[in-house]
Amino acid sequence: MQSLNPSSGRVMGEVAAATVGDVGTALRRAHAAQREWAAAGFAERIAVMERAAGLLRERADVLAAVLTAEMGKPLGQARGEVRATAERLIWLARNAEEAAAPREVGVRGGVREMTEYEPLGVVANIGAWNYPYFVASNVLGAALPTGSAVLFKPSEVTPLTGHVLGELLADAGVPEGVFTVLQGGKEIGAALAGSGADGVFFTGSVAAGRSVAAAAAAAPRLARVGLELGGKDAAYVRADVEDVAKAAEALADGAMYNSGQSCCSVERIFVHEDVAKEFTDALVAKVRSFVVGDPMKKDTYIGPLALTTQPDFIEGQLAASGGKVVRGAVVHPTLAVSGSYCSPAVVVNPASDSSLMTQESFGPVVAVTSVSSDEEAVAAMDRSDFGLAASVWSADEAAAR
């Protein structure tokens, strides 16, 4: 499998691709290794995970550079992801034993009721490309310290980050077979989902999530399934917001961070008409201040999009939006030719039934719609099939809730 740099289109490197047969072999080895790992005890497992967090910090610059080169995340943001991943591993490791401790439910009629936890077993983790280290840590960070083994399939967009993560965990002392990296595309993901693993966890699109759930349901052994899927997240700025400019700056960051490639990116903003012009002007000014460019450069805030098809998809959304499209920084011609860049955009008052308002954009674009009341804002925010996150910006906490 090749890894491509989205900033230049050049091949960064190659990794060995797994076969469907490799999935079954890895599952059998993981079951055997998991039993010994579970018997090792919390103290040993937590120590290994703490070493892993330490290695993340020691190798932060290298890990961040791999991430930036492979999927285009600006270098400063990539370093932030590595730091956050280390913090996540530390927190999960240090809270694992307490979370898994036996609990007394009650005593009735001389009968003592207890809840005791056991390791899930072997967990299949089908990873994401937009936060490849951090999203992986959500699963492996909980599974490994509590005694489970993990079969990890990195996204085919970011195979090198998956490779270096596997190397790091091995160097930290995770035994062979307890964490296995299986590189590949959809066929490997489908094989993992239907492998009969004890748990299947996936982060990605809604369509892919449905396929993973169906494959897991059809497996000979029912698995615990966890899906974290796409979003079309909304924000509402009430008329009583204390600092309009501050809200605009924060929401611009929420929309454009990681070049808008986050499941919980702010993609729809509804703002009360009393502050709509002031807010929109401030939002546009902030978006126009973001530098679009080489993600390896210090001042770049918006880099290339990881998927080469995404710029054309977003341009199609903008053209059909029915709203006023206000552009941010223009992409330099040399970057536009060599990489998958998209000029950031704010779209004012788009059509409510447009693709921009109903389908996940996953890029540096945000819609701003003026509303006349809280009720209108809530109805508009709810006009979506997606979930995940939402925010209300107000001086009145009770009204916001």
N, C-alpha and C positions, 0 to 999 in steps of 0.2 A: 504493500500500500504506500502511495506517495503522499507526502504532506506538502501543500502549496502555500506560499506566502501571498495573502490577498492584496498586499500593497504593491507587489511587483508581478505576481502571477508565476513566479519562478518556483521550481521544486526545491524544497528545503531539505528533504531527506526521505528515507523509506523505512518502513517497519514490516516485519513478517506478518502476513495475514493468517488468521486462524481458519480452519475448516469447520464444517458442521460436526464432523467426527471428533474434532478436538474438544468441542463443548462437552460431549459425553465423557470423554477421558478426564477432562479437568474437573467435572462434577464428581466423578468417583474418587479422584485424588483429594478433592476438597473435603468430602465426607470423612475420609480416613484421617486427614490432617486436623480437621475440626475437633474430633474427639480428644486428641492430645492437647490441642490449644485450649479447649474448655476445661480440661483437667489441670492446666497450668496454674489456674487461680488468678484472682483479680490483681494482686500485687505485681505479678510478673507481666500481665497483659497491660496494665496501666503504665508500668515503667517503659515498655516498648513504645506505647503511643506517645508518651512524653518525649522519648528520644526522637520519634518521628517529627513531632512539633519543633524540636530543637534543630533538626536537620532542615526543615522548611525555612527556618529563620537564617541558618547559616548559608543556605544555598539560594536565598531569596532573589538575588540579582540574576543568577543563571536561570532559575525557574521562570522568573518574570520575562526575561528576554526570549525564552522559548515560546511562552504564551503570546507575547506581542508579535513575534515573527510568524506564528502559526495562524492566529485568528484576527490579528489587527488591533487588539485592545491597546490603547495608549499605555506607554511604559509605566507611568506613574500609577495608573489604575491597575495595571497588572501586578505591580509591587503590592498595592493595597489588597488585592485578592489573595496573594500568597500570605501576607500577614494575617488576614482574616481567617484563612484556612488553618494556620497554626493555632490561632486563638480558639477556633472551633474544636480542634482536636484536643487541646488542653482541657477545655471546659467539659467536653463529653467524657473524656477519660477520668477526670477527677470526680465526676458525678455518677459514673457508671455503677459503682458498687452500691451506693445508696438507692439509686433508681431501681436496681434489681433485687434489693433486700426483701426477704419475706415480710408479709404484712398480715396482721391479725384483723380479720373482718369483724369478728364478734364471737361471743360465747352465749349459747342459748340451750337451756335444758341439759347442761352438762356436756354439750358438744362445742368444741372449739373449731371455728372456721378460719382457715388460713389461705392466703394467696402466695404461692411460691413461683418464682420465675426461672425458666431454663433458657439457655441460648436457643435462638430460632433454628440454627443449623447452618445450612449453606444458603447464602443470599446472592441473588443475581442483581447486579447494579448496572443498568444501562444508562450511561452518562450523557451529559449535555456539552455542547461546544462553547456556549457563551460565558460560562463560569466553570471551566472544566475541573479546576482544583477544588473550588469551594463546593460545588454541587456534589462532587464525589465524596467530599468529607461528610456531607449530611448522612450518608449511608455507612461508609466504612468507619467513620468516627464513632458511630453508635454500635455497629455490629462487632467490630474487632475487640474492644475492651470488654464486651459482655460475653465473649466466647464463641461468636459465630465466625464462619469463613466467608470470603467474598469472591465471587467471580465478576470481574469488572470489565465491561466493554466500553472503552472510550468512544466518543463520537468519531466517525470517520473523518470529520473536519479537523479534529485535533488529536491525531494519533500520537504525536511526539510528546504532548503533555501527559498522556496516559502512560507512555513508556517511562518517562523520567519519574513519574509518581510511583510506579511499580518498583523501580530501582531504589528510590528513597525508602520505601517501606521495608524492602529487603535489607537495606543497610541499617535500618533501625532495629532489626531483629525479628521482623514478622517471619515466621517459618515458611518454608516452601509448601505450597498447596493451600495455605491459609488466605493468601491474597494472590489471585491469578489474573493477569491481564490478557484478555482475548480481543485482539484487534480484528475489525471487520465492519461490514456494512449491515444492511437490513437483515440479510439472511442469518447473520450471527446473532443479532438482536432477537430475531424470531426464535431461533434455536434455544437461546438462553431463557426466553420467556416461557417456552413450552417444554423446558428440560426436566421439570419435576423438582426444581430447586425449592427450598422451603419458603423462600421469600423472593419476590420480584419487585424491584423498585426502578421507576423510570421517570426521567425529566425530559420534556420536549413538547412537541405539538399535540393538539387534541387528536388529530387524525392518527398519528403514530401511537398515542396513548390508547386509543380504542383497539388498535391492532395488538398491542402488548397485552391488554386485558383479555382479549379474546384468546390469544395463544396460551396465556396462563390458565384460563378457565378450561381449555381443552386438554391440558396436560394430565397424565395419569395420576399425579399427586397434586391436590389443591394447594396453592401457595397463598401466603399473605401478600397482597398486592398493594403497592403505594404508587400513586401517580401524581406528579406535580406538572401541570400542563400550562398552556398559553393563557394570556390575559389581554384584556383591553381596558386597562385600569383608568379610572376616572378620578377627577378632583373637582371640588366645588369651592369657589371663593365667594364667601358671603359679603354682603354690603358693609358689614361691621368689622371686617378684617382690620387689625390695628395697623399693619405696615404692608401696604400694597406692593411696594417694590421688593421687600424681603420675600413675600409670598411668590412673586414672579420669579425671582432669582432661584429660589428653592425648587420650584416646579420646572423651571428650565433645566436645572441639573437633573431632576427626576426623569425628565423626558429624554435628555441627550446623553446621559452617562452611559459608558460602554457603547457609544454611538447608537443609543436607543435599542440595543439588542439585549434587553432584559425582559423576562416574563412579567415582571412587575413595573416596567417602564410606564410613566404617565403618558397616555396616548390621547386622552380626552379631558379637556378642562372646560368646566362650566363656570361662568363668572356672572355675578349679579350686574345688571345693566347700570346700576349707580356707579360702579367702579370699573366697568368693562374697558373703557378707553384707556384709563390710567394703567390698568393691569396689562392690557395687550401691548401698549407701547413699551412698558418695562420688560415684558417677556421677550418681545422682538429684539430690544436692545441687548439683552443678556445673551440670547441665542446668536446674535451677530458678533458678539465678542469672542465666541468659541472659535479657536483655531482648528481648521481642517487641514490635515497634512500627514506627514510621515509619522507613524505611531512611535517610532524610536526617539523622536525629538521631544525635548523637555516641555515645550510650550503647546504641543498638540493635545487637544481635548477630544476631537472627533477623528477617528481613523477610518480605514476602509471597512466595508462590511464583509463579514466572513464568508457569506454565500455570494458567489458571483452573479447569481440571478436576481438578487434582492434589489439592486438599484433600479432595474427596469420595472420590477413589480411596484416599487414605491412611486416611481414617476407616473405609472399608470393610475395609481390611487390619487395622486395629486391632480392629474389632468381631469379625472372624472369626479372630483370632490364637490364641485359646485360652489366652492368658497373662494375667498381671496387668498392666494398663495403668496406669502412673504418669505423671501429667501434669506438665509444667513450667508456665511462665507462661501465664496465661489471656489470650487475645486480647481487647483492648478492644472493646466492642460496636460502636463507630463504625467501627473498622477491619474488624471481621468483616463488616459490612454493605457497605462500600465496596470492599474489596480481597480478594485471594485468600490469606488467612492460614490457618495451621494451628498449633494449640498443640503445642509439642514434646512428645514422649512417649518414655518408656522402657518396654519391654515385657519382663516377667520370665518366663522359662521358657515361651515360646510353643510351640505344636505344631510339630514339625519339618517337617511337610508343609503348613503354612499358607502362604498367599500371602506373608505377611510374611517368611517364611524362604526362599522360593523365587523370588520375583519382585522385581525392582528397585523400591524405594520412591520414591527421588528426593525426599526431603522430610525434615523434622526428626523422625525417628523411628529408634530403635535397639533391637535385641533383645538381651537378656542371658540366657544359658543356662548353668546350672551343670553341670559335668562332673566325673567322678571320676578321670580319668587322661589322660595325654598322648595315648594311643592313641584314646580316645573323642573328644578334642578334634580331632585330625587327621581322623578319619573324618567328624565333623560339619562341619568346615570344607570338606572335599572334596565334601560333598553339595550341589553346586550346578553348574549349567550355565554359570555366569559365571566370568570370570577377573579379570584386572587385578592387584589388590594384596592382600597379607595381612601380618600382623605377629604376632610372638610376644614377649611381655613376660616377661622372666626374668632372674635374676641369673647364670644359667649360659649363656654364649653358645654353647658347644658343644652343649648340650642343645637350645637354641632352634633352632639351625640343623638 
